[in-house]
């Protein structure tokens, strides 16, 4: 009987099928922190690569532990550089935004300055027109004035009438053949009567 205490391949396959069927059909309540995983396809064993033939690959096809460590160090170093560059880019973006705001303010100030210059130009043009008009008026006055040293009047010059008889001044002179009365002239006027 001792030589009968073993399973041949067929018996072992049969037993494994029974065990698998039992486990698959067994209903089990899992704890909250466990998740049941069902493979989408049957899991098969992976054959080991023959160390002598390397399945036709050269040794350079496989990464060594030293190379992997070196790559990890490079990735870590570049990671720090990338983070630093990211910070610099962020700072540059902030600076650019500040410059854009400044440019916007400068643009607004320039528009205001241009508007002010246009207003000032209009005022200067108006002032130039007034100065030109005054210059014309002055020229007219200079050409039509009567000099203190003498000259000829182009019309009648009428003196102011007043009763300041003791004050030397220009007086109006009237001439007629009748005797003067209150209807002729005003206070301070001189009247000359002549006989024809």
Secondary structure, DSSP 4 states (H G I P E B T S, - for coil): -GGG-S--HHHHHHHHHHHHHHHHT------TT------SS---PPPPPPTTTGGG--GGGSPPHHHHHHHHHHHHHHHHHHHHHHHHHHHHHHHHHHHHHHHHHHHHHHHHHHHHHHHHHHHHHHHHHHHHHHHHHHHHHHHH---TT----SS--PPPP---TTS-----EEEESSPP-TTSS-TT-EEEE---
